[in-house]
Amino acid sequence: MARPPALRLCLTGASPHAAPVAACAHATDRKIIVCLATNLGAAETLAEETGLLLQILTEAKPTARAVSEADVATDSFDAECDLLGALAELRHGKHDSKRPLLLACSPGALLRAAPAAQELAEREVSITIGDKVNLQKIAERLAAIGYTSEALCERPGEYAIRGGILDVYPLNATEPSRVDCFGDTVESVRTFDPATQRSENESVALVILGLGSQISSGRLLDHLPADTLIVATGGTAEHPAIAEALKGGISLLAIEETDTTLAGLKSEPCPITSAEDLMVGAGTADTSLTRAAVLRAAASRARDGRIVIIAVDTEGAKERGSADAAEILGFKAQICLARISAGSLVEPNQLPGPLANGLVLLTERELFARRRRTLASLPRRRTAQRSQVGHLLDFAELVEGDALVHATQGICLFRGIRTFEVEGRPQEFLSLEFADKAMLHLALRES
């Protein structure tokens, strides 16, 4: 695939929530997208919303990681794990325009110390299905790069060996993995829940990064490929890290709410306006009437070929939005579950890529007058309290048919641990049988 042309653009006078739309328009041919903001929370929100729009508009499957600065306000261990997670994705993620990597950070994180490529190679362990391995030698290698041996693998930096099974929680991962060997051959690699210790999703390979014994000689910025796109908001484009990035040929899209122009960048007025413009003239405090007026205004703009997206947080809101949209003859909108702060409008022929025909993006802010947005939910490391793990593991000692006493329902029989799908994710339940064959399934985490 040809490398995309370098971009040096500053969009001025942008509305407060225009950045994800602008980023999506200019990032569809990029494999690495760095989302910069003055603080990590704002950067995570930008990365999350940009990723959602890329999924909706291009069917991409982005991966997002946050990188915090190593400062007094951040736990140093967590900051190191964040950094190693980003480096692992950059080295082994095999990202492209259909599977882009979004890194959320503040400008200072780009300049924080990071191991150089050779240093990373020296503190890396890779395991792939079909490999011939010696678990004892792997354990020695893990110990050499800072991992500790435990009876149970519960937290980042821990590992445990039981026969032909290696449990390890890579510092660069958000969940632990279980390597199952048949003899000396790796037969399977699965993630597992650190609380229940039960296997979950399969994978083909596992990369484990460890801590070094010396001060790192590189920076995170040094690991970004030349075709990376940096999306800088809130004045972060003027940070010294950006000047260094541009020297290496990295592209920059600066999005400014003011009319400030930046040296070395082409400046254009931001063509993205707030979708609240559709509410002008609604003239009512009744949200249902306002919603109908906004949808009619969106329908009129859709007739010239503009994409219409209705992004809502809940199934209930999706059902109401679908019902209201269906009442407008000929109105076709893509209604989806996606947490986006606010809607936007784009006229045709103002933005490149998937937004060339224009856009009407509506959210719960415009349709239901809900202005509160929950925090971004980029992947976080899964851990378990020791008391929680010990409590859950007691059930492993039970056999089907054992008698138990439920705290409120009385005597029952243990009928095993079963898996049911809850909100699209498998979850384990404790199955109990009471009198008259009545069954009760309790979530294992809460049992």
C-alpha positions in Angstrom: 0.0 0.0 0.0 1.4 3.4 -1.0 2.3 5.8 1.8 -0.3 8.6 2.2 0.9 12.1 1.4 2.2 14.2 4.3 -0.5 16.5 5.8 0.2 19.9 7.4 -3.2 21.4 8.1 -4.7 23.6 10.8 -8.5 23.9 11.0 -9.4 27.1 12.7 -12.6 28.3 14.4 -13.7 24.8 15.2 -16.7 24.0 17.3 -15.9 22.3 20.6 -16.8 18.8 19.4 -15.6 19.0 15.8 -12.3 17.1 16.4 -13.4 13.5 16.0 -15.2 14.2 12.7 -12.2 16.1 11.3 -9.9 13.3 12.5 -12.0 10.7 10.9 -12.1 12.5 7.5 -8.3 12.8 7.3 -7.4 9.5 8.9 -9.1 6.8 6.8 -5.8 5.9 5.0 -3.7 5.9 8.2 -2.5 3.0 10.2 -1.3 5.0 13.3 -3.3 7.9 14.6 -2.1 9.9 17.7 -4.8 11.8 19.5 -3.4 14.7 21.5 -5.1 16.8 24.1 -4.0 18.9 27.0 -4.9 16.1 29.4 -5.2 12.3 29.1 -9.0 12.2 29.7 -9.7 14.5 26.8 -7.2 12.6 24.6 -9.0 9.3 25.4 -12.4 10.8 24.5 -11.0 12.0 21.2 -9.5 8.6 20.5 -12.7 6.8 21.5 -15.0 8.9 19.4 -12.7 8.9 16.4 -12.5 5.2 16.5 -16.3 4.9 16.7 -16.8 7.1 13.7 -14.2 5.1 11.7 -16.1 1.9 12.6 -19.4 3.4 11.4 -18.1 5.1 8.3 -15.4 2.8 7.0 -16.1 -0.5 8.9 -12.6 -0.3 10.3 -11.7 -2.2 13.5 -9.4 0.2 15.4 -7.4 -0.6 18.5 -7.0 2.2 21.1 -4.4 2.6 23.8 -3.7 5.4 26.3 -0.2 6.5 27.2 0.1 8.5 30.4 3.0 10.8 31.3 5.5 9.6 33.9 4.9 12.3 36.5 4.1 12.7 40.1 0.3 12.6 39.3 0.6 9.1 37.7 1.5 5.8 39.4 4.9 5.0 37.9 4.1 1.3 37.4 0.8 2.0 35.6 2.6 4.6 33.4 5.2 2.0 32.5 2.6 -0.6 31.6 0.8 2.0 29.5 4.0 2.7 27.6 4.9 -1.0 27.1 1.3 -1.6 25.8 1.7 1.1 23.2 5.1 -0.1 22.2 3.9 -3.7 21.8 1.1 -2.5 19.5 3.6 -0.4 17.4 6.0 -3.4 17.1 3.6 -6.3 16.6 0.1 -5.0 16.0 0.2 -5.4 12.2 -2.0 -2.3 11.8 -3.3 -0.9 8.6 -6.0 1.5 7.4 -8.7 -1.2 8.2 -7.1 -2.0 11.6 -5.6 1.3 12.7 -4.0 2.0 16.1 -5.2 5.1 18.0 -2.8 6.3 20.7 -4.3 8.8 23.2 -1.9 11.0 25.1 -0.8 14.5 26.0 2.2 16.0 24.1 4.6 15.3 27.0 4.0 11.6 26.7 5.6 11.6 23.2 8.9 12.8 24.7 8.9 10.5 27.8 11.8 8.0 28.0 11.1 4.7 26.2 13.4 1.8 25.4 14.9 1.9 22.0 14.1 -0.9 19.5 17.2 -3.0 20.4 16.4 -2.6 24.2 12.8 -3.8 23.6 14.0 -6.9 21.7 16.3 -7.8 24.6 13.4 -7.7 27.1 10.8 -9.5 24.9 9.4 -13.0 25.0 7.2 -14.2 22.1 5.1 -17.4 22.1 3.1 -18.7 19.2 0.8 -21.8 18.8 2.9 -24.7 17.5 6.2 -23.4 19.0 8.4 -25.9 20.8 9.1 -24.5 24.3 10.7 -25.3 27.6 8.4 -23.8 30.2 11.2 -23.8 32.8 13.5 -21.8 30.6 10.6 -19.4 29.8 10.1 -18.9 33.6 13.8 -18.1 34.0 13.5 -15.6 31.1 10.4 -14.0 32.7 12.2 -13.7 36.0 15.1 -12.0 34.3 12.9 -9.3 32.8 11.2 -8.4 36.1 8.3 -10.9 36.4 7.5 -12.7 39.7 6.4 -16.3 40.2 3.1 -16.6 42.1 0.7 -19.4 43.0 -2.0 -17.5 41.0 -1.5 -15.0 38.2 -3.6 -12.0 39.1 -1.8 -8.8 38.3 0.5 -7.4 35.6 4.1 -8.7 36.0 3.1 -12.1 37.5 3.3 -15.6 36.2 2.4 -19.1 37.4 3.3 -22.6 36.1 1.2 -25.7 36.7 2.4 -28.8 34.8 2.2 -27.9 31.1 0.3 -24.6 31.6 1.9 -21.2 31.9 -0.3 -18.3 33.2 1.3 -14.9 32.6 0.1 -11.3 32.9 2.2 -9.3 30.4 3.0 -5.8 31.5 2.0 -4.7 28.0 -1.5 -6.3 28.1 -4.8 -5.5 29.6 -5.6 -9.1 30.7 -3.6 -12.2 31.5 -3.0 -15.1 29.1 -2.8 -18.9 29.5 -0.4 -20.9 27.4 -1.4 -24.6 27.3 1.3 -27.1 26.1 1.0 -30.7 25.0 4.4 -32.1 25.8 6.8 -29.3 24.6 4.4 -27.9 22.0 2.2 -24.9 22.5 -1.3 -26.1 21.8 -3.4 -23.0 22.7 -3.1 -19.4 23.9 -6.1 -17.9 25.6 -6.8 -14.9 27.7 -8.4 -15.5 31.2 -10.3 -13.7 33.8 -7.9 -12.9 36.7 -10.8 -13.1 39.2 -12.3 -16.4 38.2 -9.1 -17.8 36.7 -11.2 -19.2 33.8 -10.1 -19.2 30.2 -11.8 -16.9 27.7 -10.8 -15.8 24.2 -8.4 -17.6 21.9 -5.4 -16.0 20.3 -2.6 -17.2 18.0 0.4 -15.6 19.6 1.5 -13.8 22.8 4.1 -11.0 23.2 5.5 -10.4 26.6 7.5 -7.2 27.3 9.5 -6.8 30.5 11.2 -4.1 32.5 14.8 -3.1 31.7 17.7 -2.9 34.2 18.9 0.5 32.8 17.6 3.9 32.0 15.9 3.9 28.6 17.8 5.6 25.8 14.9 6.3 23.5 11.5 8.1 23.4 8.0 7.1 22.4 8.2 9.6 19.5 11.1 7.6 18.1 8.8 4.5 17.6 6.2 6.3 15.5 6.4 5.5 11.7 6.7 8.4 9.2 3.1 7.9 7.9 1.6 8.5 11.4 -1.1 11.2 11.7 -1.1 13.4 14.8 -4.4 15.0 15.6 -3.6 17.9 17.9 -6.4 19.8 19.9 -6.5 22.5 22.5 -3.3 24.2 21.4 -1.1 21.1 21.8 0.2 21.6 18.2 2.6 24.3 19.6 4.3 21.8 22.0 8.0 21.1 21.2 7.2 17.4 20.7 5.2 18.4 17.5 8.1 20.3 16.0 10.3 17.2 16.5 7.6 15.0 15.0 7.3 17.1 11.9 11.1 16.9 11.3 10.6 13.2 10.9 7.9 13.6 8.2 5.0 12.8 10.5 1.7 14.4 9.4 -0.2 16.9 11.6 -3.9 17.9 11.7 -4.3 20.7 14.2 -7.8 21.6 15.3 -8.2 25.0 17.0 -11.3 26.6 18.4 -9.7 30.1 17.9 -8.6 31.7 14.6 -4.9 31.2 15.5 -2.7 30.2 12.6 0.4 28.1 13.2 3.7 28.5 11.4 4.4 25.8 8.8 0.8 24.7 8.5 -1.8 25.5 5.9 -4.8 27.2 7.6 -8.4 26.7 6.7 -11.7 27.6 8.4 -13.1 24.4 10.0 -16.1 23.3 7.9 -17.7 21.4 10.7 -20.6 23.1 12.6 -22.6 22.0 15.6 -25.7 19.9 15.0 -27.5 22.1 17.6 -28.0 24.5 14.7 -30.8 22.2 13.7 -32.6 23.0 16.9 -32.8 26.7 16.2 -36.4 27.6 15.8 -37.8 24.5 17.4 -39.3 26.8 20.0 -40.5 24.2 22.5 -39.5 22.7 25.8 -41.1 19.4 24.8 -38.1 17.1 23.9 -40.3 14.9 21.8 -41.4 17.8 19.6 -37.8 19.1 19.5 -36.6 15.6 18.5 -39.2 15.5 15.6 -38.1 18.9 14.4 -34.4 18.0 14.5 -35.1 14.7 12.6 -37.1 16.6 9.9 -34.3 19.1 9.5 -31.8 16.1 9.1 -34.1 14.5 6.6 -34.2 17.6 4.4 -30.3 17.7 4.4 -30.2 13.9 3.6 -31.9 14.5 0.3 -28.7 15.9 -1.3 -26.8 12.7 -0.5 -25.4 13.5 2.9 -24.7 10.7 5.3 -27.0 10.7 8.3 -25.8 9.0 11.5 -27.8 8.9 14.7 -25.5 7.8 17.5 -27.1 7.0 20.9 -25.9 5.4 24.1 -28.7 2.9 24.9 -31.0 0.4 23.2 -34.0 2.3 24.5 -32.8 5.5 22.8 -32.1 3.6 19.6 -35.6 2.2 19.5 -37.1 5.7 20.1 -34.9 7.2 17.5 -35.7 4.5 15.0 -39.5 4.9 15.6 -39.3 8.7 15.1 -37.2 8.5 12.0 -39.6 5.9 10.5 -42.4 8.4 10.6 -40.6 10.7 8.1 -41.2 9.5 4.6 -38.1 8.5 2.7 -35.8 9.3 5.5 -32.8 6.9 5.8 -30.4 7.2 8.7 -27.8 4.9 10.1 -28.8 4.4 13.8 -26.2 2.9 16.0 -25.0 2.5 19.6 -22.0 4.8 20.0 -21.1 7.2 22.8 -20.3 10.5 21.1 -20.4 13.8 22.9 -22.3 16.0 20.4 -23.5 16.0 16.9 -21.9 17.8 13.9 -22.9 19.1 10.4 -20.7 19.0 7.3 -21.7 20.5 3.9 -20.9 18.4 0.8 -17.4 18.8 -0.7 -15.9 20.3 2.4 -14.0 17.3 3.8 -12.1 14.4 2.2 -12.6 10.7 2.4 -15.9 9.2 3.6 -17.3 12.7 4.4 -17.0 14.1 0.9 -20.8 14.0 0.4 -21.4 15.8 3.7 -22.6 14.6 7.1 -25.4 15.0 9.6 -24.3 13.4 12.9 -27.0 13.4 15.7 -26.5 12.3 19.3 -28.5 12.1 22.5 -27.4 15.7 23.1 -29.6 17.0 20.2 -32.3 14.3 20.3 -32.9 13.9 24.0 -31.2 17.0 25.5 -28.8 14.9 27.4 -25.5 16.8 27.8 -23.7 14.6 30.3 -21.2 12.3 28.8 -19.6 9.4 30.7 -15.8 9.1 30.7 -14.1 7.4 27.8 -13.7 3.6 28.1 -10.4 2.7 26.5 -9.1 -0.7 27.6 -8.1 -0.9 31.2 -6.0 -3.6 32.9 -8.2 -6.3 34.5 -7.2 -7.2 38.0 -8.7 -9.1 40.9 -8.5 -8.6 44.7 -6.9 -11.6 46.4 -10.0 -12.1 48.6 -12.2 -12.1 45.5 -10.1 -14.8 43.8 -9.9 -17.0 46.9 -13.6 -16.8 47.4 -14.4 -17.7 43.8 -12.0 -20.6 43.8 -13.8 -22.3 46.7 -16.5 -23.4 44.2 -13.9 -25.5 42.4 -14.0 -27.9 45.4 -17.7 -28.6 44.8 -19.1 -31.5 42.7 -22.5 -31.6 41.1 -25.2 -32.7 43.6 -23.5 -31.2 46.7 -26.0 -29.6 49.2 -25.7 -25.9 49.8 -27.5 -23.3 51.8 -28.5 -20.1 50.1 -28.5 -17.0 52.4 -32.2 -16.2 51.6 -33.7 -19.1 49.7 -32.5 -22.0 51.9 -31.3 -25.5 51.0 -30.4 -26.3 47.4 -28.2 -28.5 45.3 -25.1 -27.4 43.3 -25.7 -28.1 39.6 -22.4 -26.8 38.2 -21.0 -23.7 36.7 -22.6 -22.7 33.4 -21.8 -20.0 30.8 -24.5 -17.7 29.5 -24.1 -14.7 27.1 -24.8 -11.3 28.8 -24.7 -8.2 26.7 -22.7 -10.0 24.0 -20.1 -11.3 26.4 -19.8 -14.8 27.9 -20.3 -14.8 31.7 -20.2 -17.7 34.2 -23.0 -18.5 36.6 -23.4 -20.8 39.6 -26.4 -23.0 38.9 -28.5 -24.0 42.0 -31.5 -26.3 42.1 -34.2 -25.8 44.8 -37.5 -27.7 45.6 -39.8 -28.6 42.6 -36.8 -28.4 40.2 -36.7 -24.6 40.5 -33.3 -23.3 39.2 -31.4 -20.2 40.2 -28.4 -18.9 38.3 -26.1 -16.6 40.2 -23.3 -14.6 38.5 -20.1 -16.2 39.7 -18.5 -12.9 40.5 -21.4 -12.1 42.9 -21.7 -15.5 44.5 
